[in-house]
Amino acid sequence: MADPRHRVVVTTDQPNRRRVIVTGVVTLALLASFALYRYTRATTVSDFEAATGERDRLLDERRQLTRDLRAAKAEADTLRDQVAYLTRSQQIDDGACVAVKQSLGRLQAESADLREQLAFYRGIVSPQESQAGVRVYEFRITALKSAPGAFRYDLVLIQPVRSEKRVGGQAQVVIEGLKDRKKQRLKLADVAVNGDGNLLFSFQYFEEFSGELRLPNGFRPLRAIVSLQPGGDGKPGIEDEYEWAKIVQEADER
C-alpha cells in the first residue's frame, strides 16, 4: 500500500490552453475572412468588368444605331424630296397633257368647221350640173331636252355663184310618221313653236332657216320631206326626203 503522505498531484495550465484555443479560433476567423474577401473581390471585379464591357458594347451599339438612324433620316428626306419633285412633275405633265388635248380638240373642231365651210362655199362656187339652181345644202334636226318631243331644225338653201339673180320662193317641211298605227303627215306650220313655219326665201347665194318644233304625244316620226318651190321663174320644184333616224341628233350638253 502506498504511503498517503507521498501522493502525486497533476494539474494543467488552464489559461495557456484557453489562449491557444482562442488564438486558433481567431486565426481561423481571419483566414476565413481573408478568403471571403479575396473571393468577394475576385467575384466583384469580374462582375464589374463584365458589366463595364456590356455597357461599353451597348454604348457602341447605340452610337451605331444613332448613325444608322441619321443616315436613314437623310435618305428618307432625299426620297421625300424626290417623290415631291416627281409628283409635281407628273402634275405638270398631266396639266400639259390636258391643255394639249383641249387645244387639239379645239383645233380639230375648228378644222372640221373650216372644212364644212369650205365644202359649203365650194357647193356655191362650183356646183355639179345636176345640182344647178336652188337646192337644199343641209337639213338637220336636233332633239332638245327642254320637253318631250321638242326639236330644233336647221335648213340651209344655196344656189350657184354664176347665177347673178336673186332667187325667191317657198320652202315647205312635212314630217311623216305614225300615230295610233296610222300614217300621219304634219306640216312645219302645224308644229312650229316660234313663227308660222312658212319658210319664204329670197337670196342670191344662200339663206338659213332655224327654229323649234314640238311633235304631238304618241307621234313617231319616220321621215322629213323638204320641198322647194321657186316662184316666178317657171322652174319645177325640188323635193328631198330624209330619214328621221339619220338626221336627228342629240343637243350639245355644254
C-alpha positions as CSV (number, residue, x, y, z in Angstrom):
1,M,0.0,0.0,0.0
2,A,1.4,3.4,-0.8
3,D,2.1,5.9,1.6
4,P,-0.5,8.5,1.7
5,R,1.9,11.2,2.5
6,H,3.6,10.9,-0.8
7,R,0.7,11.5,-3.4
8,V,1.5,12.9,-6.9
9,V,-1.0,15.6,-8.0
10,V,-1.1,16.5,-11.8
11,T,-2.5,19.9,-12.7
12,T,-3.0,21.6,-16.1
13,D,-2.3,25.2,-17.1
14,Q,-5.9,26.3,-17.9
15,P,-5.0,29.8,-19.0
16,N,-2.5,28.7,-21.6
17,R,-4.8,26.2,-23.1
18,R,-7.6,28.8,-23.4
19,R,-5.2,31.2,-25.0
20,V,-4.2,28.6,-27.6
21,I,-7.8,27.8,-28.4
22,V,-8.8,31.5,-28.7
23,T,-5.7,32.2,-30.9
24,G,-6.6,29.3,-33.2
25,V,-10.2,30.4,-33.5
26,V,-9.2,34.0,-34.2
27,T,-6.7,32.7,-36.8
28,L,-9.3,30.6,-38.5
29,A,-11.7,33.5,-38.5
30,L,-9.1,35.8,-40.0
31,L,-8.2,33.2,-42.6
32,A,-11.9,32.7,-43.4
33,S,-12.5,36.5,-43.6
34,F,-9.4,36.9,-45.9
35,A,-10.6,34.1,-48.1
36,L,-14.1,35.5,-48.2
37,Y,-12.6,38.9,-49.0
38,R,-10.5,37.5,-51.8
39,Y,-13.4,35.6,-53.2
40,T,-15.7,38.5,-53.0
41,R,-13.2,40.9,-54.5
42,A,-12.4,38.5,-57.4
43,T,-16.1,37.9,-58.0
44,T,-17.0,41.6,-57.7
45,V,-14.1,42.7,-60.0
46,S,-15.1,40.1,-62.6
47,D,-18.8,41.2,-62.5
48,F,-17.8,44.8,-62.7
49,E,-15.5,44.1,-65.7
50,A,-18.3,42.2,-67.3
51,A,-20.8,44.9,-66.6
52,T,-18.4,47.6,-67.9
53,G,-17.8,45.6,-71.0
54,E,-21.5,45.1,-71.6
55,R,-22.1,48.8,-71.0
56,D,-19.4,49.7,-73.5
57,R,-20.8,47.3,-76.0
58,L,-24.3,48.8,-75.6
59,L,-22.9,52.3,-75.9
60,D,-21.1,51.4,-79.1
61,E,-24.3,49.7,-80.4
62,R,-26.3,52.8,-79.5
63,R,-23.8,55.1,-81.3
64,Q,-24.0,52.8,-84.4
65,L,-27.8,52.8,-84.3
66,T,-27.8,56.6,-83.9
67,R,-25.6,56.9,-87.0
68,D,-27.8,54.4,-88.9
69,L,-30.9,56.4,-87.8
70,R,-29.4,59.7,-89.1
71,A,-28.4,58.1,-92.4
72,A,-31.9,56.6,-92.7
73,K,-33.5,60.0,-92.0
74,A,-31.2,61.7,-94.5
75,E,-32.2,59.0,-97.1
76,A,-35.9,59.4,-96.2
77,D,-35.6,63.2,-96.7
78,T,-33.9,62.7,-100.0
79,L,-36.5,60.2,-101.1
80,R,-39.3,62.5,-99.9
81,D,-37.9,65.4,-102.0
82,Q,-37.6,63.1,-105.0
83,V,-41.2,61.9,-104.6
84,A,-42.4,65.5,-104.2
85,Y,-40.4,66.5,-107.3
86,L,-41.7,63.6,-109.3
87,T,-45.3,64.2,-108.1
88,R,-45.1,67.9,-109.1
89,S,-43.5,66.9,-112.4
90,Q,-46.4,64.4,-113.0
91,Q,-48.9,67.1,-112.2
92,I,-47.3,69.5,-114.6
93,D,-47.2,66.8,-117.3
94,D,-50.8,65.9,-116.6
95,G,-51.8,69.5,-116.8
96,A,-49.8,70.0,-120.0
97,C,-51.4,66.9,-121.5
98,V,-54.9,68.1,-120.6
99,A,-54.1,71.5,-122.1
100,V,-52.7,69.9,-125.2
101,K,-55.7,67.6,-125.5
102,Q,-58.1,70.6,-125.1
103,S,-56.1,72.6,-127.7
104,L,-56.1,69.7,-130.0
105,G,-59.9,69.2,-129.5
106,R,-60.4,72.9,-130.3
107,L,-58.2,72.8,-133.4
108,Q,-59.9,69.6,-134.6
109,A,-63.3,71.3,-134.1
110,E,-62.1,74.4,-135.9
111,S,-60.7,72.3,-138.7
112,A,-63.9,70.4,-139.0
113,D,-65.8,73.7,-139.1
114,L,-63.4,75.1,-141.7
115,R,-63.8,72.0,-143.8
116,E,-67.6,72.3,-143.5
117,Q,-67.4,75.9,-144.5
118,L,-65.1,75.1,-147.4
119,A,-67.4,72.4,-148.6
120,F,-70.3,74.9,-148.3
121,Y,-68.6,77.6,-150.4
122,R,-67.4,75.0,-152.9
123,G,-71.0,73.9,-153.3
124,I,-71.9,77.5,-154.0
125,V,-69.0,78.4,-156.3
126,S,-68.6,75.1,-158.2
127,P,-71.9,73.1,-158.0
128,Q,-72.4,70.0,-160.1
129,E,-74.5,70.4,-163.2
130,S,-77.2,68.2,-161.7
131,Q,-77.2,70.4,-158.6
132,A,-77.6,73.7,-160.5
133,G,-80.3,76.1,-159.3
134,V,-81.7,76.5,-155.8
135,R,-81.2,73.4,-153.6
136,V,-81.0,72.2,-150.1
137,Y,-77.5,72.2,-148.8
138,E,-78.2,71.0,-145.3
139,F,-81.2,69.9,-143.2
140,R,-80.7,68.9,-139.6
141,I,-82.9,68.0,-136.7
142,T,-81.7,68.3,-133.1
143,A,-83.5,66.7,-130.2
144,L,-83.9,69.1,-127.3
145,K,-84.1,68.2,-123.6
146,S,-86.4,71.1,-122.7
147,A,-89.6,69.0,-123.3
148,P,-90.5,65.6,-124.7
149,G,-91.0,65.8,-128.5
150,A,-89.2,69.1,-128.7
151,F,-86.7,69.6,-131.6
152,R,-84.7,72.3,-133.3
153,Y,-84.5,72.4,-137.1
154,D,-81.8,74.0,-139.3
155,L,-82.3,74.4,-143.0
156,V,-79.7,75.9,-145.4
157,L,-80.5,76.7,-149.1
158,I,-77.9,77.6,-151.7
159,Q,-77.7,78.4,-155.5
160,P,-74.6,78.7,-157.8
161,V,-72.5,81.8,-157.7
162,R,-72.7,82.1,-161.5
163,S,-76.3,82.9,-161.1
164,E,-76.3,86.7,-160.6
165,K,-80.0,86.9,-160.0
166,R,-81.8,86.5,-156.7
167,V,-84.0,83.5,-156.3
168,G,-87.2,83.6,-154.4
169,G,-89.9,81.1,-153.4
170,Q,-91.1,79.0,-150.6
171,A,-89.7,76.0,-148.7
172,Q,-92.1,73.5,-147.1
173,V,-91.2,70.9,-144.5
174,V,-93.5,67.9,-143.9
175,I,-92.9,65.3,-141.2
176,E,-94.3,61.8,-141.9
177,G,-94.9,59.3,-139.1
178,L,-97.3,57.1,-137.3
179,K,-99.8,57.8,-134.6
180,D,-102.0,55.0,-133.2
181,R,-100.6,52.8,-136.0
182,K,-101.9,55.2,-138.7
183,K,-99.8,57.2,-141.1
184,Q,-99.9,60.9,-140.5
185,R,-98.3,64.0,-142.1
186,L,-97.5,67.1,-140.1
187,K,-96.6,70.4,-141.7
188,L,-94.0,72.5,-140.1
189,A,-96.5,75.3,-139.8
190,D,-98.6,73.0,-137.6
191,V,-95.9,72.0,-135.2
192,A,-93.6,75.1,-135.2
193,V,-93.1,76.6,-131.7
194,N,-91.9,80.0,-132.9
195,G,-93.0,81.6,-136.2
196,D,-95.7,80.3,-138.6
197,G,-93.4,77.7,-140.2
198,N,-93.9,79.3,-143.7
199,L,-90.3,79.4,-145.0
200,L,-90.2,82.2,-147.7
201,F,-86.8,82.6,-149.2
202,S,-85.1,85.3,-151.3
203,F,-81.4,85.2,-151.7
204,Q,-78.6,85.3,-154.3
205,Y,-76.0,82.8,-152.7
206,F,-77.5,81.2,-149.6
207,E,-80.1,81.5,-146.9
208,E,-80.5,79.8,-143.5
209,F,-83.7,79.0,-141.5
210,S,-83.9,77.7,-138.0
211,G,-86.5,77.3,-135.3
212,E,-88.1,74.9,-132.8
213,L,-90.9,72.5,-133.3
214,R,-92.8,70.1,-131.0
215,L,-94.4,66.9,-132.1
216,P,-97.7,65.6,-130.6
217,N,-97.7,63.0,-127.9
218,G,-97.7,59.5,-129.3
219,F,-96.5,60.6,-132.8
220,R,-93.5,58.6,-134.0
221,P,-91.6,60.4,-136.9
222,L,-90.3,58.3,-139.7
223,R,-89.1,60.8,-142.4
224,A,-89.0,64.5,-143.2
225,I,-89.7,65.9,-146.7
226,V,-88.3,69.3,-147.8
227,S,-89.9,70.9,-150.9
228,L,-88.6,74.0,-152.6
229,Q,-90.8,75.9,-155.0
230,P,-89.1,78.8,-156.7
231,G,-91.5,81.5,-157.7
232,G,-91.8,83.5,-160.9
233,D,-89.2,81.7,-163.0
234,G,-91.2,78.7,-164.2
235,K,-88.7,76.2,-162.8
236,P,-90.0,72.9,-161.4
237,G,-89.9,72.4,-157.7
238,I,-87.4,70.3,-155.8
239,E,-88.3,67.6,-153.2
240,D,-85.8,65.9,-150.9
241,E,-86.6,63.1,-148.4
242,Y,-84.6,62.4,-145.2
243,E,-84.9,59.5,-142.9
244,W,-85.6,60.8,-139.4
245,A,-83.2,58.5,-137.6
246,K,-80.4,59.7,-139.9
247,I,-80.8,63.4,-139.5
248,V,-81.8,63.7,-135.8
249,Q,-79.1,64.2,-133.3
250,E,-78.8,65.0,-129.6
251,A,-78.4,68.5,-128.3
252,D,-74.9,69.6,-127.1
253,E,-74.9,69.5,-123.3
254,R,-72.3,72.2,-122.9
